[in-house]
Amino acid sequence: MQTLTQPQIDALLPALPGWEQYDHLISKKYSFGNFHQTMAFVNAVAWIAHQQDHHPELTVTYNTCLVEFTTHSIHGLSARDFACAGQVEALLQS
């Protein structure tokens, strides 16, 4: 797996509304109406992560979930981070 260059990251990031880059990771904070909705989202993200064998860092509160992707093995961002973030983003599209 190859580390993406900054120009590659800059080209991919606009396709993920609300996602931001911080150093070697991309992240987005999702807000929900209640704890049940938050946990349903977390479980859906867990299913995606298991299917892709690529696991994000999740910070969960009552009505928010911060999702962060990075590829630890390359100490940077990979195409896989963006693919998984896209799948997470698709969860809430209707």
Phi, psi and omega in degrees: 000135183258145175286132177287146175279163179300318176298325176293316178299314181299329179283328183275327187300322180299339179285352180242085184303131177085350178278144180230154176259134171229110181051248187257025178217161171242147184210158173208140176257123179258140179244146183225169183281337183197176183295321180301314179296319179299313182291327175298318177297314180302316179295322177294319177296320178298321179296315178300313182300318179295316180297323183269352185051045180213109194252127178277167167272131179240132173243115189246132171237187181308313185228021176220157172217120174268124180249127180232130176243140170203162176251101186299323185295337179247002180054044180187196180260141178235170176301329180297323177300316181289324177296316180292320177298322176297322177291321176296315180300323180294339179301327187256006178276134178222000000 
